[in-house]
Structure formats: structure tokens, C-alpha cells
Amino acid sequence: MKPIEDIADELRGADYLVWRNGRGAVRLLGRENNLMLLEYAGERMLSHIVAEHGDYQATEIAAELMAKLYAASEEPLPSALLPIRDRFAALFQRARDDQNAGCQTDYVHAAIIADQMMSNASELRGLHGDLHHENIMFSSRGWLVIDPVGLVGEVGFGAANMFYDPACQRRRDRETQPGHL
């Protein structure tokens, strides 16, 4: 059982799964209020591929899956999906606060870049919203995404989390443990 940190994310994610209807995503088999029954997606994550075969093979798998997820769809987007700009509200607020305090921080620069990207979005798509190596699972139907947030935005935002390399993170975690030289 997974603790639910943000029920709104989970409910939007359920709407995303219904919209995907099994195309590249785990199937939502049933839902009653805040309870969801999901298709079993297996135990093998994309991070296992990184560890066993390297980042190149994992990147190929992720790219194929993203092409499927972010292809144009005949199905209208669910109205419950959150616009990416709303998801970035905390960043924009922090940037305004920093600017008002006379500080040019990384938050200010990141907000400028994010705003430019959002303002120049050419095609909005339904986005997973939390796509990374641990949310891509190998199932009996092949590679599928799990645990979506359910956003609407430019596909570049949907792919951004994939730049995180879990093997590098595990190395950094080990290196920062007490006693490691």
C-alpha cells in the first residue's frame, strides 16, 4: 500500500489512466471514491535496466514509451488534468518573492525559462507528470507507466524527469553515507 501524499494528484492520475485506456499505461480496473484498483504492472522497473544494462538501453525503452504516451490522441483530454503552469505555481511565487526582495536567485532564472517554454508551447498533450525510472514498469503487456499525476502541457515537460539517472543518485547516496571516504 502506498501512502497518498496528495489526493488531488492521485485522482487526476486516475483520470489520466482512464484517458490512456491501457495505451502505454497501467489500466485502472475500478474506482470507488478515493480507492483505486490497478492492473498489476510487475516488479521490474526501468531503473533495473539502468543497473543491469546501462543508461543507453533504458533511454531507448523510455523514448519508445514516451513516443507512445505523447503521440496525438483522438480522445479529448480529461478536463480534470492540471495545466502545467498551475503545477509550477510554487516556483513562480518563490521567484516573485525573491525578486521583490531584490534577489536574482536560481528560482528567478528557472521561472523565467519555465514561463518562456510555457508561453511558446505549440501543442498541449496529456502528461504523466512524474515520469522517471521508478514509474516505468515491465508488465505482461510490455513497458507501462504507473503513478501518474495527470497534467496538461508541452511534451518537453513530460520528458524532463527522465534526465534523472537513478544509478548516479544511488552512487551519490552511497558516497554521502557516514564512513564513506
N, C-alpha and C positions, 0 to 999 in steps of 0.2 A: 504494500500500500504506500502510495506516495503522498507526503504531506502537501496540501494545497496552500501555496503562498498567496496567490491572487486568484480568487474565484472568477473574477471577470475575465482574466486571461484564459482560464480553463474553459469557460462557457463559450468564449469566442473561438477557442481552439476546437471545440466540439462542432461549432457551425462550419469552421474551415474543413473539418473531416467529412461532414455531411456533403459539403460542396465538392470535395475531391472525389467522393464516392469510390474510394479504393484506388484511384489513379495515382500511384506513387506514394500513397499514404496508408497507414493502418486504417481499417474500417471501424467506424462507430457502429456497433451492433445494437445498442439500445441506450436509452437515456430516460431517466426519470428525475425531475428536478435537478439537483446537483450531482447525481450519481450517473456514472457512465460505464458501460460495458464495451470494452475494446477488443478487437481481434488480437490474438496472440502474435507478437512480432518477433519472437525468438529471443535469443540471449546474445547473439553475436553483433557487436557494434562496429561501426566504421573505424573506431579507434583501435580495434583489434587488428584490422588490416594494416594500419599505420605501423603498429608494433611488430607485426609479423612479416610484412612485405614492403614497407616503406610508404612514404607520403605520395609518391608518384601514382601508385596503383589506387590508393584511397582517393586521390584527387580525380582520377578518371571515373571512379564509381560515383563520386559526389557530383561531378559535372554532368554525367548522364542522367542522374536523378533530378538535378536542378533543371535540366532541359525539359524533362517531363513535367515537373511541377510548375514551371514558369512559362510554359507554352500557352498561346492564346486558347481560351476556352469558350465554347458556345454557351455554357451555363453562366447566367448572370452572377456576379459576386454577391455573397450574402451581405445584407445591409448591416449586420452586426460587426463585421470586420472593422477594426480600428484604423483610421488613417495614420500613416507613419509619422506625420507631423505631430499628431497628438501623443504618440508614443515618445517623442523627443521633447515633450513639454518641460521636463525637469532640466534638460540640458539648456534649453532656451532661457528658462528662468534663471538658472545659475549664471549664464553668460550675461544676462541683463543686470543681475546683481553685481557681478564683477565689474562690468563697465561703469555702472553707477558709482562704484567705489573707486573708479579711476584705475582699475587693474586690467591689463591686457593678458589674460591667462589662456591656458590651453583650451579651457571651456569656451572662451570667446571665439578663438580661432576655429574650434570644432563646430560651433553653432553657425558660424559664417559659411563654412564649407557645406554643412548639412542643409542649411537654408538654400544655398545656391543649387545643390543637387535636387532638392525637393521642388524648387521653383522651375527647374528645367526638365522635370520628368516628362518623358514623351508618351509612355504607355504605363498605366497603372494596372497592377496584377494583384491577385490574392497571394499573400506571402505567408510562409510558415511563421516567421517572426523570431525563431530561436533555433535556426538550423546550424548544427555543429556535429562533430564526430560521434557524440554520445546519443544524439537524437536521430541517427540513421542506423537502422537495424536490418539484419538479413533474416528474412522470413521464408516460408514455403512459397511465397509469391515473388521472391526476389528482394531487392533493397527497397525499404519503405521508411518514411519519416514517421516519427512519433512525437507527441507532446508539443503540438503547435500552439502558438499564441493567437494567430489569426489577425493579420494586418493587411492593409492595402497600401501599395507603394510601388516605386520603381524596383525592377528586379535586382539592381545592384545592391540595394539594401537587404534583399533577401539572401544574397550570397555572401555578404560581408562577414558573418560569423565564421564562415569556412576558412578564413585566413588564420584562425586559431589552430595551432598544432598541438594536440594533446601530448604527443611524445616529448616535445620541448617543455611543456608545462610540467610533466612528471619529472623530467630531469631537473628543472629549476626547483621544484618542490623538494626533491631529494637533497639537492645542494644546499638548501637553506635549513635543513634539519640540524639540530644541535649535534655536535661531534663530527660533522662532516667538514673535511678540510678541502 
